[in-house]
Amino acid sequence: LVMVEHALRDDQVQLYLQPTVSLPQRQRIYYECFSRIELDDGSIVTPEQFLPVAEHAGHVSGIDNMLLFRCVQLIRRARRDHLDVGFFYNISPYSLKDVDFFQDFIEFMAANRQLAESLIFEFDQKTVANPSYETQMNMRRLMDLGYRFSLDQVTNLDLDLPALAGLGFRFVKLNAHLVHEMARGDNPRLNMEAFKGALDRAAMDLIVEKIENEDMLVDLLELKINVGQGFLFGEPRPSVRTD
């Protein structure tokens, strides 16, 4: 807790980026934004380590706010340099429920609608599967401003794609291990061709993440996966600060 509060006070919450690439070309077309805390001794603390403490102490919205500021700076710089890339930004379900934070957040997004072309908000399946009324309204307000959404941390592939599309979702992210488990073997439980066809009809794109090596990539290319993310294409690295 002391470390988290120190990081917020001394501006040590940093933005890290991991590329998402087109396949098989491996051209970088998106980046996913991650938070990291950089300590004075140079060591790095990941969200898996600090978020449970931050959530319990009510500091998640502060972290999200700082990370969003970094992300917006980055997008403005990319647009200024005419870089045709998009950025995925994960909103914590705790921030979604924070009335004060989200009201300011919506007002900021409304005042910067031009960011909607480059900024995609990411929500985990658990949040979307059982949303509170407040969460649904906040997501709809963002959608009405022109922002697009991505569904990640998917564990159940029984998805109502038209309904998700109606809520503003344009991307679904699946773990490479889950895709292999579901779509390969003698009796696959997932028909990838049919699944991708359903995504196309809903105007949604599939991104397969956690691609760690060439063997995994070959397996996915046989399934006609055309967008991927993972350590094979680049690990999360710190963005260049402009402040």
C-alpha positions as CSV (number, residue, x, y, z in Angstrom):
1,L,0.0,0.0,0.0
2,V,2.8,2.4,0.8
3,M,4.4,1.6,-2.5
4,V,1.2,2.3,-4.5
5,E,0.6,5.6,-2.6
6,H,4.2,6.6,-3.2
7,A,3.9,5.8,-6.9
8,L,0.7,7.9,-7.3
9,R,2.2,10.8,-5.3
10,D,5.5,10.8,-7.1
11,D,4.2,10.1,-10.6
12,Q,5.7,6.6,-10.9
13,V,2.8,4.9,-12.6
14,Q,4.1,4.3,-16.1
15,L,2.6,3.4,-19.5
16,Y,3.9,0.3,-21.2
17,L,3.0,-0.8,-24.7
18,Q,2.8,-4.2,-26.4
19,P,2.3,-4.4,-30.2
20,T,-0.5,-6.2,-31.9
21,V,0.3,-7.2,-35.5
22,S,-1.3,-8.3,-38.7
23,L,-0.6,-11.9,-39.7
24,P,1.4,-13.2,-41.5
25,Q,3.0,-9.9,-42.3
26,R,3.7,-9.0,-38.6
27,Q,3.0,-5.4,-39.3
28,R,2.2,-3.4,-36.1
29,I,-1.3,-2.1,-36.3
30,Y,-2.3,-1.7,-32.6
31,Y,-0.7,-1.3,-29.2
32,E,-2.1,-2.5,-25.9
33,C,-1.6,-0.2,-22.9
34,F,-0.4,-1.6,-19.6
35,S,0.4,-0.1,-16.3
36,R,3.6,-0.6,-14.4
37,I,5.1,0.9,-11.2
38,E,8.7,1.8,-11.5
39,L,10.4,1.9,-8.1
40,D,13.4,4.1,-7.1
41,D,15.8,1.1,-7.3
42,G,14.7,0.5,-11.0
43,S,12.6,-2.6,-10.3
44,I,9.2,-3.0,-12.0
45,V,6.0,-3.9,-10.3
46,T,3.2,-5.4,-12.4
47,P,-0.6,-5.0,-12.0
48,E,-0.9,-8.6,-10.8
49,Q,1.2,-7.6,-7.9
50,F,-0.2,-4.1,-7.0
51,L,-3.8,-4.1,-8.2
52,P,-5.3,-6.2,-5.3
53,V,-3.8,-3.7,-2.8
54,A,-4.9,-0.7,-4.9
55,E,-8.4,-2.1,-5.2
56,H,-8.8,-2.6,-1.5
57,A,-7.5,0.9,-0.7
58,G,-9.6,2.6,-3.4
59,H,-6.7,3.8,-5.5
60,V,-7.5,2.1,-8.8
61,S,-9.3,5.1,-10.3
62,G,-6.2,7.2,-9.5
63,I,-4.0,4.7,-11.4
64,D,-6.5,4.6,-14.3
65,N,-6.6,8.4,-14.4
66,M,-2.8,8.7,-14.6
67,L,-2.5,5.9,-17.2
68,L,-5.2,7.5,-19.3
69,F,-3.4,10.8,-19.3
70,R,-0.2,9.1,-20.5
71,C,-2.2,7.2,-23.2
72,V,-3.9,10.4,-24.5
73,Q,-0.5,12.1,-24.7
74,L,0.8,9.2,-26.7
75,I,-2.2,9.1,-29.1
76,R,-1.9,12.9,-29.8
77,R,1.8,12.4,-30.6
78,A,1.0,9.5,-32.9
79,R,-1.6,11.4,-34.7
80,R,0.7,14.4,-35.0
81,D,3.3,12.1,-36.6
82,H,0.6,10.5,-38.9
83,L,1.1,7.0,-37.4
84,D,-1.9,4.8,-38.4
85,V,-2.1,2.7,-35.2
86,G,-4.8,2.2,-32.6
87,F,-4.4,1.8,-28.8
88,F,-6.3,-0.6,-26.5
89,Y,-6.9,0.8,-23.0
90,N,-8.3,-1.4,-20.3
91,I,-10.8,0.3,-17.9
92,S,-10.9,-1.3,-14.5
93,P,-14.4,-2.5,-13.4
94,Y,-13.7,-0.6,-10.2
95,S,-13.3,2.7,-12.1
96,L,-16.5,1.9,-14.1
97,K,-18.4,2.0,-10.7
98,D,-16.7,5.1,-9.4
99,V,-19.3,7.8,-10.0
100,D,-17.0,10.8,-9.5
101,F,-14.2,9.4,-11.7
102,F,-16.5,8.2,-14.5
103,Q,-18.4,11.5,-14.7
104,D,-15.1,13.4,-15.2
105,F,-13.9,10.6,-17.5
106,I,-17.0,10.9,-19.8
107,E,-16.7,14.7,-19.9
108,F,-13.0,14.4,-20.9
109,M,-13.7,11.8,-23.6
110,A,-16.6,14.0,-24.9
111,A,-14.2,17.0,-25.1
112,N,-11.7,14.9,-27.1
113,R,-14.0,13.0,-29.5
114,Q,-11.2,13.0,-32.1
115,L,-9.5,10.3,-30.0
116,A,-12.2,7.8,-30.8
117,E,-10.5,7.0,-34.1
118,S,-7.4,5.7,-32.3
119,L,-8.5,4.7,-28.8
120,I,-10.3,1.4,-28.1
121,F,-11.6,0.7,-24.5
122,E,-11.2,-2.8,-23.3
123,F,-13.5,-4.6,-20.8
124,D,-13.1,-8.1,-19.4
125,Q,-15.9,-10.7,-20.1
126,K,-16.8,-11.0,-16.4
127,T,-17.7,-7.3,-16.3
128,V,-19.7,-7.4,-19.5
129,A,-21.5,-10.6,-18.7
130,N,-23.1,-9.3,-15.6
131,P,-23.0,-5.5,-15.9
132,S,-24.7,-3.3,-13.4
133,Y,-27.2,-0.7,-14.7
134,E,-24.7,2.0,-14.0
135,T,-22.0,0.1,-16.0
136,Q,-24.3,-0.4,-18.9
137,M,-25.2,3.3,-19.0
138,N,-21.5,4.4,-18.8
139,M,-20.6,2.1,-21.6
140,R,-23.5,3.4,-23.7
141,R,-22.4,6.9,-23.1
142,L,-18.9,6.1,-24.4
143,M,-20.4,4.3,-27.4
144,D,-22.6,7.3,-28.2
145,L,-19.4,9.4,-28.3
146,G,-18.0,7.2,-31.0
147,Y,-15.6,5.0,-29.0
148,R,-15.2,1.3,-29.8
149,F,-14.8,-1.5,-27.3
150,S,-12.8,-4.8,-27.1
151,L,-13.8,-7.9,-25.1
152,D,-10.9,-9.6,-23.3
153,Q,-10.2,-12.3,-20.7
154,V,-12.7,-14.4,-22.5
155,T,-13.2,-17.9,-21.0
156,N,-16.7,-18.7,-22.3
157,L,-17.1,-18.7,-26.1
158,D,-20.9,-18.8,-25.9
159,L,-21.0,-15.2,-27.0
160,D,-24.0,-13.2,-28.2
161,L,-22.1,-11.4,-30.9
162,P,-25.0,-9.2,-32.3
163,A,-25.7,-8.0,-28.8
164,L,-22.1,-7.2,-28.1
165,A,-21.9,-5.3,-31.4
166,G,-25.0,-3.4,-30.4
167,L,-23.1,-2.3,-27.2
168,G,-20.2,-1.0,-29.2
169,F,-17.9,-4.0,-29.2
170,R,-15.7,-4.3,-32.4
171,F,-13.0,-6.6,-31.1
172,V,-12.8,-10.0,-29.3
173,K,-9.5,-11.1,-27.8
174,L,-8.9,-14.8,-27.2
175,N,-6.0,-16.5,-25.5
176,A,-3.9,-18.5,-27.9
177,H,-3.9,-21.5,-25.5
178,L,-7.7,-21.4,-25.4
179,V,-7.9,-21.2,-29.2
180,H,-5.7,-24.2,-29.5
181,E,-7.6,-26.2,-26.9
182,M,-11.0,-25.4,-28.5
183,A,-10.2,-25.5,-32.2
184,R,-7.6,-28.2,-32.7
185,G,-7.6,-32.0,-32.3
186,D,-9.8,-34.7,-33.7
187,N,-13.0,-33.4,-32.1
188,P,-12.7,-29.6,-31.9
189,R,-15.3,-27.8,-29.9
190,L,-14.9,-24.6,-31.8
191,N,-15.3,-24.3,-35.6
192,M,-13.0,-21.4,-36.2
193,E,-14.2,-20.7,-39.7
194,A,-17.8,-20.5,-38.5
195,F,-16.8,-18.4,-35.5
196,K,-14.9,-15.9,-37.7
197,G,-17.8,-15.8,-40.1
198,A,-20.1,-14.9,-37.2
199,L,-17.7,-12.2,-36.1
200,D,-17.6,-10.8,-39.7
201,R,-21.4,-10.6,-39.7
202,A,-21.3,-8.6,-36.5
203,A,-18.6,-6.3,-37.9
204,M,-16.2,-7.5,-35.2
205,D,-12.5,-8.5,-35.5
206,L,-10.7,-11.4,-33.7
207,I,-7.3,-10.8,-32.0
208,V,-5.5,-13.8,-30.6
209,E,-3.1,-12.9,-27.7
210,K,-0.5,-14.6,-25.7
211,I,1.3,-15.9,-28.8
212,E,4.7,-16.8,-27.3
213,N,6.6,-18.8,-30.0
214,E,6.8,-19.8,-33.6
215,D,5.1,-23.2,-33.1
216,M,2.1,-21.5,-31.7
217,L,2.1,-19.0,-34.6
218,V,2.2,-21.8,-37.2
219,D,-0.7,-23.5,-35.4
220,L,-2.8,-20.3,-35.5
221,L,-1.9,-19.5,-39.1
222,E,-3.4,-22.8,-40.1
223,L,-6.7,-21.6,-38.5
224,K,-6.5,-18.4,-40.6
225,I,-5.9,-16.1,-37.7
226,N,-4.9,-12.7,-39.1
227,V,-4.3,-10.5,-36.0
228,G,-2.0,-11.5,-33.1
229,Q,-0.4,-10.3,-30.0
230,G,2.2,-11.8,-27.7
231,F,5.9,-12.0,-26.6
232,L,6.8,-13.4,-30.0
233,F,6.1,-10.0,-31.6
234,G,7.3,-7.9,-28.6
235,E,7.0,-7.7,-24.9
236,P,5.5,-4.7,-23.1
237,R,8.0,-1.8,-23.2
238,P,7.8,1.7,-21.7
239,S,6.4,4.4,-23.8
240,V,8.4,7.6,-24.4
241,R,7.4,10.3,-21.9
242,T,6.6,13.7,-23.2
243,D,5.8,15.5,-19.9
